[in-house]
């Protein structure tokens, strides 16, 4: 995997905290930015 589980969770939770994204949009956004 391009990102470790802990890093992915940290990014996802940070995005949720800062921007209030719901899980699916956040997941799609992370997938777009993943290498």
C-alpha positions, 0 to 999 in steps of 0.5 A: 500500500502507498500509505500505512494504515496509521498514516491513512487514518491520521489523514482521514481523521484530520480531514474529517476534523478540519473540513467536516467531510463525511467518510465516503467523500473523504475516502474518495478524496484520499484515493484521488491524491494517492499515488 
